[in-house]
Amino acid sequence: MDRSQKADSVASLNAVFNEAGVVVIARNLGMTVAQSTQLRTKVRDAGAAYKVAKNRLAKLAIQDTDYVGIGDLLSGPTAIATSVDPVAAAKAVVDFAKTNDRIEIVGGAMGSQVLDADGIKALASMPSLDELRAKLIGLVNAPATKIAQLSTAPAAKLARVFGAYAAKEAA
């Protein structure tokens, strides 16, 4: 890799760090190509990105971003998972790590808050942004549904009472 390629790599990583809501640092412990492809697919499907980068270049790229605190985590064979959604990357990598012992979660960061491996696992257990939006919409719709049910309930009760009196008189 020549100097211009390194500069381009640092610039692209810096752009990724500036846009990311969460960064997860994982250590590759000898994954096969098939396992790596499976992980990349899982991360991509979650709306995140997974990249293996040189540690020196990644340390240069995190300068002037919120993620300067993760510089100590960048040692050994590391990979970086990022996403705008604060939960997506963590959830995808943690789910993959549950079924594969060839990847180790080292830590990460959410903004300027540096997280250890347990912090990333706790973050992964939270609902995603889409799940939270669905719950919020459900909570907003629930009162409207109840109001509609309550407004029709008195008329239905009154109709049942009249029906009971009519049945009683007919008998």
N, C-alpha and C positions, 0 to 999 in steps of 0.2 A: 504494500500500500504506500503510494508516494504522498508527499506533503499536501498536495491539493485534494486528494481523496480523503485524507484525514481531516482536513479543514471542512470539507463538505459533510463528512460523517458527524463531526462535532456540531456543525450548524443544524443538521437535521435532527440530531438528538436533542439539542437545545430547544428547538421548536416543539418537539414532542413533550419535553418537560414543562414548557410554558403553558401548554394546553391541557395537560393531564390533571385529573382530579385526584388520582391515586397512582402511586408507583409501588410495585411489588418486586422485590429482589429475590430471585430463586437461584439455587445452586444446582447445576446439572451434574449428576453423579454417574455419568456413563450411560445415558439414554441411547437407545437405538434410533435409527433414522425414522422407523415406523412410529415409535413412541413420541418422538419429537414432532412429527407431522400430526399425530393425533392431538397432542397438546396445543399446537398452533391452531388447528381447526377448532378445538373447543374454545380457545380464547377468542378467536375471530368471531365465532358464532355468538359469543357473549357481548360483542361490541367493543372488544378491547384489542390491544396490540401486544405482541410478544416478540422481543428482539434480543439476540445475543450480540453484545457489543464489547469491544475491548475496554477493560476497566480504566485505563489511562484516559481514553477518549471520553468515556462516560463521566469521569471526574471533571474533565475540562468542560463538558456540556452542562453539568449541574451548576456551574458558577453563574451567579446573577439570576438564579431561580429560587423558588421556595424550597427546593429539594437539596440544598447544600448539605444538610445534616446526614444524608445517606451515604456520603463519601466513604465512611468507615466500613460500610457493608459491601463495598465493591472490591472484593478480593477473591481470588480463586476463579473457578469456572462459573461465572455468573450469567444470568439472563434477566432481562428487565421486562416486566409486564406493566402496561399502562392503560388507563381508560379515563374518559371524561367523567363517566358515572363513577361515584366514589366506591361502589361495591363490585362492579362487574369484573374487573381484573382479579381482585382478591378472591371472589367466589369461584371463578374459572380455574385458577391455579390451585386453590385449596381443594376443590373437588377432584382435580386430576391427581393431586398428591395423596389423596386418600386411597386411591387404587394403584398407585405406582410408587415404589420405594426408591426410584432412581432420581427423584427430584426432592430437594429440601428447600423449604421456605426459610429464608434468612431474616427477612424483615421488609421494611418499606417505609413509606411516608404518605400521609394525606395532607397536602399542603406543606406547611412548615413543621407539622407534628410528625416526628419520627416514631415508627411503630416497630416493635420486635415481632418475632414469629407468632406469638400468642395474640398480639394486637391485630395482626393480619387475619388470623383465624377467627377472631371475634368480629372483625369487620365483615368477613365473608358470611357470617351467620345472620347478618342483618338483611332485611328485604331490600331488593334493588329499587332503583328509582321508578321503574315501570310498575312494580308491585305496590309501591307507596301511592302512586297516582291512582291506581285502580281502587285501592282501599279508600282514598279520599273521595273519589267519585261515588263509591258505594255509600259512604257516610253522608254525602250531600243529597243523594237520591233517596235515602231511606226516610227522612222526615216527609218529603213530598208524597211518597207512597202511603205513609201512615195517615197523612191528612186526607188523601183521597179515600182511603178505606173508612176513616171516621165520618166523613161527610156522607157516604152512602149507607153506612151502618144503620142510622136511625130509620131511614125509609125502609130498609129491608126488614127491620124488627117490626115496624108498623104493619107491613104487608103480611108478615107471619101471624101477627095477632088477628088481623082481619080474616085471614085464611082459617085460623082456628075457630073463630066465632061462626064463620060460614059453615064449616064442617060440623060444628056442634048443632046449629039450627037445622041443617039438612038431615041430621040423624034422628 
